[in-house]
């Protein structure tokens, strides 16, 4: 019975290896008001992307994501496929 309760408790707890991360992408190709909208649409299609905010003046986009569901490579690939190649300019947990 103890083993069953322990397994049930572990199943309900969040995985220790999953973490919410924030990354800032430099996207020099964003140069009009619709560009951030296109970037956001591409990124929010990815499972694990939680939030996307763009700053057109600085040509940057900040992405909050679950690193257990989506990789940084997938994120930059999504912007590239949308026509906006990006590079990581900052990251934090």
C-alpha positions in Angstrom: 0.0 0.0 0.0 2.9 2.4 0.8 4.3 1.8 -2.6 1.0 2.5 -4.3 0.6 5.8 -2.4 4.2 6.8 -3.2 3.7 6.0 -6.9 0.4 8.0 -6.9 2.1 10.9 -5.3 4.9 10.9 -7.8 2.5 10.8 -10.7 0.7 13.9 -9.4 3.8 15.9 -8.8 5.4 18.0 -11.5 8.5 16.6 -13.1 11.7 18.0 -11.5 13.4 18.2 -14.9 10.7 20.5 -16.4 11.3 24.2 -16.1 9.7 27.4 -17.4 12.4 29.4 -19.2 12.5 32.8 -20.8 14.5 33.6 -23.9 14.9 36.9 -25.8 15.4 36.6 -29.5 17.0 39.2 -31.7 14.9 39.3 -34.9 16.5 42.0 -37.2 14.0 41.3 -40.0 11.0 42.7 -38.0 10.5 46.1 -39.5 6.7 46.7 -39.7 3.7 46.5 -37.5 2.6 43.1 -38.8 6.0 41.4 -38.3 5.5 40.8 -34.6 2.1 39.3 -35.3 3.5 36.9 -37.7 6.3 35.9 -35.3 3.8 35.4 -32.5 1.5 33.2 -34.6 4.5 31.0 -35.5 5.6 30.7 -32.0 2.3 30.1 -30.3 1.7 27.1 -32.6 4.5 25.3 -30.7 3.3 23.1 -27.8 5.1 24.4 -24.7 5.3 28.1 -25.7 3.4 30.0 -22.9 3.9 33.6 -23.7 5.3 35.8 -26.6 5.9 39.5 -26.4 7.7 41.5 -29.1 9.3 44.9 -29.1 9.3 46.2 -32.7 11.6 49.2 -31.9 14.3 46.9 -30.5 13.5 44.1 -33.0 13.3 41.6 -30.2 10.8 39.0 -29.0 10.7 37.5 -25.6 9.4 33.9 -25.3 8.3 32.1 -22.1 8.3 28.4 -22.6 8.3 25.0 -21.0 11.6 23.4 -21.8 10.2 19.9 -21.3 7.8 20.5 -24.2 9.8 22.6 -26.7 13.4 23.3 -27.4 15.2 26.5 -28.1 16.1 25.1 -31.5 12.4 24.5 -32.3 11.7 28.1 -31.3 14.3 29.7 -33.5 13.4 27.3 -36.3 9.8 28.4 -36.1 10.7 32.1 -36.5 13.0 31.2 -39.4 10.2 29.2 -41.2 7.9 32.2 -40.7 10.4 34.3 -42.6 12.1 35.9 -39.6 15.5 34.3 -38.7 16.4 34.9 -35.1 19.3 34.5 -32.7 19.3 34.2 -28.9 20.3 37.5 -27.3 19.5 36.5 -23.7 18.1 33.7 -21.6 17.0 33.2 -18.0 15.1 30.6 -15.9 
